[in-house]
Amino acid sequence: MTSRIVAIKAAFGLSMISTPVFANVFDTYGQSAGTISIGNATTAGGTQAFAAYTNPALLVTAKKNEISVQAILTRFDLQDLPEAANSPLPRDQDRASQADDLQGNSVGMNFTLTEGLHLGLAAYMPQGSFGRIKGVSSYQSSYLRYSENQSKPAIYTAIGVELPYGFSVGLGAYYSLRAKGVLQIALTSTESEGRVDLNMEPVVAPYAGVAWTNQTMTFGLLYREAQKTDSKIDSGFSLTNEDFSLPFNANTSLVPFYDPAMFRFGAAYNLSAVQLLFSFEQAQWGRYKTALVSLTGNDVASISAEANNASANLRDTQAYRLGMILPFTGPMDQTLEFRSGLEFHTSANKPNTRGSVIDPARQSLAVGLNWQLKADSQGRRLAVETAYQFSQLSAMDRVSAKGAEIHLRSGHSLQTFVGGLDYEL
C-alpha cells in the first residue's frame, strides 16, 4: 500500500508540470544596433535591412540592396523568484540571478526583385545552446520575457510592393518548429521498458504591413498573428509490482515559446537635420493559456483535476517607443549618425490575481552610433553600427499560483550590447 501511495504522489507531481513561455529575442530586445539605438521605434522607419521584421511595407523605401550582420549580447541582473512551500520536488538549482548572457547573431537583407518589388529576410541565430526547453512545477514562478532560455532561431521572410500615391504593402511569414509524439513507459519490480516517437514539424505565422510616405513623414501599420509553438506528447505509463498495478495516460502540452499576436502603429518625421520616430505596440498576451500535463485513469483522475484550469492570468501589454536620428557630415563624404531612443513596456500581469508567470513593467534607454564610410566607385557603401540599451525593471508584488509571496525590488536591470556592419550594394 505504501508503494501505491508513493506512485500516486509521483503522478501528482507530474500532473502539475508546466513550461514557462519565452518570447523571441527580436520582440523583446530588438534586431540590430540601428534599430535598438532608436528604441525599436521602427514601424515607420529605421534600418531597411531589417524591414522584413519591423514592417515589410518599408522594404520598398530602400534605394539600394542592403545586407546587415549583427552580434547581440544581453546581460541579466534578475532577482530570484521564491518557490512555494511543501513542493514534492527537490529545490530547483537554477537561479535567475545566475542566468548566463544571452548571445546571438542577426542578419537582415533587402533586395530589389524589380522596380517596386522587394524581397526581405530577417533572422536570428543563437550562440551556444540552439534552444532549451525547461519545465517547472506549479510551485515555481518564472519570468515571462527575460531568460537565457530565449535562445531559439527565428526567421522572417517578406515581400514589399510599392503602390501609387506613396502607399506600399508587405506580406511576410515567420517560421519556427513544434513537436508531436508518443512516449510509453512500463515499470515492474524486475524490469523497465519504453519507447518514444517524436516528430518535428514546421509552424508558420503570417503577418502584414502597410505604409504611406511623402517627403517629410511616414506612417506605418503592422499586424502579426500569434505563433504558438506547442509540443504535444501523448504518454502511457504502467507502474506494477506484486501488490498493485497503476496504469495511466498523460496528455502533455508544452509551450516552450509563445509569440503573441501583435499590432503596431508608427510614424516618422523628418524635421530639418533630425528624424523623429514614434511607435506603439499592442501584444495580446491575454490569449496565452498555461501548458499543463493532464492525467487520465481511475487512480489519478481526482489528483489531476487541479490541472484543468489553464489560465495564466495575463493581459495584453502596450509598448511606447520614441527614437531620434541626428546625422553629422564628416570629411571625405563620410556620415556619422547619433541615435537615441526610449521605450516603456507595461506589465502582462493582471492586478489582484494569482499567477506564476511574472512580468514586471520595463523602461529602457538606448544610445548608438552609425558611421557610414565613403561610397566606392560603384556606389557601394559600408556602415559600422554600435548600440547600448539599459532596461530598468519595476518593482511589483504578486502571489504565485501556490501561494508564495513574490516581492520584486526595484533596481534590477537588463543590458544589451550590439555591434555590426551594414552594407549597401
C-alpha positions, -999 to +999 in steps of 0.1 A: +000+000+000+029+023+008+043+018-027+010+027-042+008+060-023+043+068-035+034+061-071+003+083-068+023+111-053+048+108-083+019+110-107+006+141-088+040+158-092+039+150-129+004+164-133+014+198-122+043+203-145+041+233-168+065+250-191+073+288-189+068+309-220+097+327-237+091+353-264+117+356-292+147+379-290+136+403-317+103+411-299+120+417-265+153+434-273+155+443-310+173+432-341+203+454-348+223+483-335+204+506-359+170+495-346+178+491-309+196+525-307+163+543-317+142+525-290+130+500-316+106+527-329+109+512-364+073+506-376+076+537-399+114+540-403+148+528-393+172+503-409+157+490-441+178+458-439+155+445-411+122+458-426+112+421-432+106+421-394+098+457-385+073+464-413+076+446-447+059+476-464+091+496-457+112+473-479+104+494-509+119+526-492+154+512-497+173+529-525+198+501-528+202+464-519+212+461-483+228+435-461+233+438-423+251+414-399+249+420-362+261+405-329+238+409-299+245+402-262+221+407-233+233+406-197+208+399-169+206+413-134+175+395-122+160+387-088+155+351-078+118+341-076+107+321-045+093+286-046+061+278-027+064+257+004+057+219+005+068+212-030+071+174-036+102+180-058+138+189-047+146+226-048+155+238-083+192+246-086+188+271-114+188+307-103+176+337-122+203+358-105+229+334-121+215+335-156+240+333-184+243+360-210+220+357-240+242+358-271+233+355-308+237+369-343+212+385-365+211+390-403+189+414-423+186+415-461+167+437-485+169+430-523+151+446-552+135+420-574+122+445-599+111+481-597+086+485-569+090+449-557+114+440-529+123+407-510+134+408-474+148+384-448+155+389-411+169+361-390+183+354-355+207+326-347+216+319-310+252+311-299+259+282-277+226+264-269+204+261-300+173+261-279+165+249-244+131+237-231+128+238-193+097+226-175+089+238-140+065+227-113+035+248-103+053+255-070+077+276-090+075+310-108+092+322-139+098+354-158+077+358-190+102+377-212+136+376-195+156+344-196+186+328-211+162+302-224+151+326-252+179+313-274+159+299-303+163+306-340+138+329-357+134+335-395+112+362-411+107+364-449+086+391-466+078+408-499+071+445-502+052+461-530+051+498-539+017+513-548+006+546-562+002+578-541+030+570-517+014+537-504+031+504-500+022+470-486+041+440-473+033+403-466+055+380-446+058+346-428+075+338-396+089+303-392+095+280-362+092+244-351+069+223-329+070+186-319+044+159-316+050+124-303+042+094-282+060+082-250+053+048-235+069+035-203+063+004-182+079-003-148+077-036-129+097-050-100+120-068-123+124-047-155+116-015-173+107-009-209+099+021-230+096+035-265+092+070-279+082+085-313+089+123-316+082+142-349+093+178-356+072+198-380+072+235-391+050+262-379+043+294-399+027+326-386+016+352-412+020+390-408+014+420-430+022+457-430+011+490-447+030+522-451+024+557-465+052+582-471+059+616-486+090+639-484+087+647-447+068+619-430+059+582-430+031+563-413+032+525-408+009+497-396+018+461-388-002+430-377+013+396-369-007+365-360+002+346-328+026+318-330+021+290-305+050+265-309+033+239-287+047+204-284+022+177-277+033+143-263+008+116-256+022+093-228+012+060-214+026+047-181+023+014-162+037+010-127+034-026-115+047-047-086+034-077-066+009-056-046-007-033-072-008-021-107-013+016-117-017+023-154-025+059-165-021+082-195-007+117-197-016+142-223+013+167-224+010+202-240+043+221-237+046+256-249+084+264-247+080+295-269+050+317-275+049+348-297+017+367-291-005+383-318+009+418-323-004+452-336+020+481-342+014+517-354+042+541-361+052+575-375+085+591-386+090+628-392+120+645-410+125+679-393+153+697-410+185+678-399+169+654-374+145+625-378+120+617-350+103+583-348+074+570-327+059+536-324+030+520-304+027+482-299-001+461-285+009+425-277-020+400-270-006+381-240-042+377-227-047+348-252-020+327-236-030+296-217-007+278-193+007+245-207+000+216-184+002+178-182-032+163-175-036+126-164-064+101-170-070+069-152-091+057-123-064+061-097-052+096-108-083+113-120-090+131-087-055+144-082-051+157-118-083+178-116-064+208-103-045+210-136-077+217-156-075+255-150-051+267-177-054+304-172-021+322-167-039+354-156-021+375-182-034+406-200-024+424-232+006+447-230+015+480-245+048+494-256+055+531-263+087+538-282+104+571-292+136+574-313+158+602-327+184+601-355+208+631-357+233+630-387+266+648-390+286+652-422+322+643-418+353+646-440+357+626-472+319+621-478+315+602-445+284+605-423+281+599-386+247+594-371+240+598-334+209+578-324+190+576-291+157+560-280+133+554-251+109+525-245+082+519-219+066+484-216+036+477-194+033+445-173+014+415-186+002+405-151-034+412-142-037+431-109-052+414-078-048+379-093-026+349-086-001+336-111+033+321-115+043+339-147+060+371-137+063+402-160+074+435-144+070+467-163+102+479-181+117+512-190+146+514-215+171+539-226+193+533-257+221+552-275+241+543-306+264+555-334+262+547-371+294+555-391+288+555-429+321+553-448+327+569-482+310+551-511+333+533-536+334+540-573+304+517-579+283+534-552+286+506-526+288+518-490+298+502-457+284+514-423+297+504-388+270+503-361+271+501-323+244+505-297+238+501-259+205+496-242+198+498-205+164+484-192+152+490-157+126+466-142+099+480-120+091+467-085+060+446-081+042+424-055+024+392-065+012+359-052+021+327-071-004+300-080+006+280-049+005+310-026+042+320-025+046+358-019+067+374-046+082+409-038+103+422-067+126+451-057+134+480-079+170+482-093+172+450-113+180+455-149+190+442-184+218+455-205+221+448-243+252+454-263+250+454-301+275+458-329+275+451-366+280+460-402+256+473-428+265+472-465+247+489-493+253+471-527 
